[in-house]
Amino acid sequence: MTINQLQYYVEIVCQKSFTRAAESLFVSQSALSKSVRTLEQEFETELIDHSSKDFLLTPEGEIFYEYARKILDFFNMQTRELHQRLHDMGGSLNIGIPPTSGTVYFYSLIREYRERYPNVDLNILEVPSKILLKEMDMNRLDMGAVLEPFSNSQYISKPVYRAEIVLTVSKTHPLAARKCVSFSTLRNEKFLMMSSDFIYHDIIISLCKEAGFTPNIAFKSSQWDLIFEMANDSQGIAFFPTPLLAKRNCANIRQIHLKNPEAQWVLSIAYRKDKFITEPMQRFLALCNET
């Protein structure tokens, strides 16, 4: 068994296709087929169900995939460390950050990190939370910013920032004079929501369900500015972390505290439990703890 064989096998499984894997790896399809057959002969078991019309792993193939990923992760991390030590380089750090959290919290951390560790190749991927998790699952990111509650047995998460989520309505809305409302009060309102690509969307849904109702979603968007302007225009109600409102002209918007349940916006840094914690990762986590 070789590293190349493991890399081929993992890519085939990820792509669920020999053809797409061959294109991704720039090798022939026959080379991939031969590699899988060699592995199956070595371990005396069938890894891919060759009788199925669709791509399907055997139970043994699932186990092999899990171990192949672990071996490759370890190999890649050790290779990076070796390269860093041999060439006296700072290493690299790949972090995923949702657009909102970057605007509110991480922009200053990124500046501070680059000033302290100029030799580290710091790469920032700005994507919605759910896409970010997929990238970490594929080991394309070292760590990423997620919203709590974050429950995933394969990850470790460390809270780094907390703020209140408030209800935002136009100044002409019937609730505009209220300082605080219960979530149950909102069951008949039109909700303006972030799109389902964002974990923030799921958080608001969960808070509504905790209050005993399913929200009436009138509109979804991936743009905070659009949601803000629609709420300002009395087209519905919206929910904003207070730091985002601090960056906007709120002369015509009313901010109302929420209760039963209270709403908190909690940012955490997450990384896979099976991931080797590199020196650049340790430094970033330490910097988060300082702020």
N, C-alpha and C positions, 0 to 999 in steps of 0.2 A: 504494500500500500504506500502510495506517495502523496505528497501535498497536492500535486497537480490533479491526481485522481479525486481527492476530496473536494478540491475547488470545482472540478467539473461536475461532480455529483450534486453539490450544494446548489450550483447555478441551474442545473437541470430541474431540480425540485422547486427552486424559487420561480423559475420561468414556466414550470409545468409543461415543458415542451423541449424536445431535443433540438428542434429547428431554431426556436428563439434563443436557446442557450448557445447554440453554435454561432449564431450571429453576434451575440453579446460577447462571447469569448474569442471570436475570430479564429475558430477552428472548424474542421469539417464535422458534419453530423456523424460520419462513420467513426471518427476518432472518439467521439463521446460514447457511442454505442459500444465500441471496443473497450473503453475504460470501465464502463459499468459492468460488462461481462467479466472483465478481469477481477473486479471487486467481488462479484457474485461467486466466482470460482474460488477465490482466496478464502472467503468466509463461508462457502458452501451453503449459500442460501439465496433466494430470490429477493432482490431489493425493490424492483419495480414490477408491477403486475402486467406482464407482457400480453396477457389474454384480454385485458380490458380495452374497450374502444377509447375511453377517456384516460388521461394520465392519472395513474393511481399507484400509490406506494403500498407495498405489503406491510404488515405490522413490523416485520424485521427491518424493512426500509425506513420506517418512521424512527425506530430506535437508532439506526445507523446515521440518519440525518441529524438527529439531536447530538450525537457524539462527534460527528464530522464538524458541525458548527463550533462546538466547544474547542476542538483541536485547532481549527483554523483561527478562531479568535485569539487563542493563546499564542499560536505561531506568529500572527500578525503583530500582536503587542510586543512580543519578544524581539521580533525583527526591528520594530521601530525603536525600541530601547537600545538595541545593539548599534543601530545606525547613529542614534543620538550620541552614544558614548564614543564611538569610533571617530566621529567627525566633530565632536564638541559642539553640537547644535542644540538648540533649545527644545526641539521636539515640536509637536503639533497638537492642537486642540480644536476639535470640531463640535460646536455647540448649536443646538436648535432653539430658536426663540420665536414664540408667536409675536406678531406685529405689536399687539397692545403692550405686552410685558416689556418689550424693548423700549418703547416710548416712555413708559412709566418708571422702570427700575434699572434695566440692564445697560442702558446707554452709558451711564456713568461708570459702571463696573468694567465695561469693555474698554473705555478710555484708560481707566486706572490700571487694568491688566496689561495693556499694551505698553504703557509707560514703565511699568515695573519689569516686564519680561519681554523686551523687544526682540529677543531671539526666538521666541515661540511663534510658530506659524498659526495664528488664530483665525479660524474660519467660522463665520456666522451664517447659518441657514435660517432665513426668516420665513416660516410657514405656519399654517394653522395647527393647533394642538394635535389633532388626530393624525394628520400627515406626519408630524414630528415623531409621534410614537412609532409609526411604521418604519421611519428611517432609523430609529434606535433599535427596533426589533431586527432590522437587517444589518445592524452594526455599522451603519454609515455615519452615525453620530456617536461621540463619546458620552454626551449628556445633553439634557434638554430641560427647558422650563415647562412645568406643567401646573395645572390648577388643582387645588385640593377641593373636595376629597378625591384623592388619587389612590385607587386600590388595585394593585397588580402585584401578585406574589413573586414575579420575576424581577421586580425593581426595588431599589431603595430611593426614597424621596426625603429631602430635607427642606422644610419651610424656610424661606428667606425674606418674605415680604407679606404684609397683611394690610388690608384696607376694607372699608365698609362699601357695600353695594347699596345704592339708594334708588328709589323710584323717581323717575323724571317725567313730569307732565308739563303741558303748556300752562301759562298763567290763567287761561280761561277755563281750564278743566275743573269739573266739580270738586276734585280732590285737592286743588291747588292751595287751599287755605289750611290744609291739614299739615301738622308737623310729623305725624307718625301714623301709619296704617298697618293693619294686619294683612297678611297675604290673602286670606279668605275674602277680604273686601274687594279683591281684584278679579273675582271669578267671571264677571260679565264684561270685563274690559277687553279692548283689542290690543294684543301684544305685538310690539315691534321687536323682533329678535335677531340676534346674530345667527348666521347660518349654522347648520348642523355639523359643518366641518370643525367648528370650534367647541371645545369642552365647555366653554362658558354657556353655550346653548343648553347643554345637558344639565348644568347646575341650576339654571332658572326653572327648567322643567321639573327637576327633582324637588325644588323648594315649593313649587305649586302643588305637586302631588302630596308633599308632606302636609300641606294646608288643606288637602282633601278635594282638589279639583284638577282638571286638565285644562291648560290655558287655551284661550281662543287666539291663535296666532294669525294675525292679519297680514304680516309681512316679514320676510327674512332677508338679510343682507350680510355680506362679508365686510361692509364698510360702516365703521362707527359713525362717521360724519353724516352719512345718509340717514341712519336711524335717529341721530340727534336732531337733524333738521325736520324729519317727519314728526317726531314728538313735539318739536317746537311749533309745528304747523297744525297741531291738534288732530293728527291722523291716528293716534294711539298712544299707549304708554310704553316706556322703555326703562331699562335697568342699566345703570352705569356704575362702575367702580369710581369712587370719589376722585382719585388722581386724574382720571380722564376728563372729568368735568372741570377740573382746575385749569385745563389748557384751552377751554372754550368760553365763548361769550354767553353767559347764562342769564342775561338780563330778562329774557322772556321765558325762562325755564324755572320750574319749581322743583327743588330737591326734597324728597320726603323719606324719612327713616322708615325702615321695614321691621316688623316683628312677627312672631308666631308663624314661621321661624324668622330669626334674625338672619341677615344675609352678609356673608363675609367673602371677600376676594383674597384668597391665599395663594401666593406663588411659591412653588417649590422647585428645587433642582433635583432631577431624577437621573439615575443611571442603572444599568442592568447589574444584578447581583453577581453574575458570573463574569463581569468585566474586570480586567486588570486595571487598577487605579494608577494611572501614570502620574509622573511628577507634575506636568501641566494641569492635569485634573485636580490634583491635591491643592495646587496653588490657587486655582479658581474657587474651589470650595472654601479654602481658608479666607479668601478675599470676601466671599459672601458672608461669612461669619463675622467679619469686621464691621460690616455696614448695618 
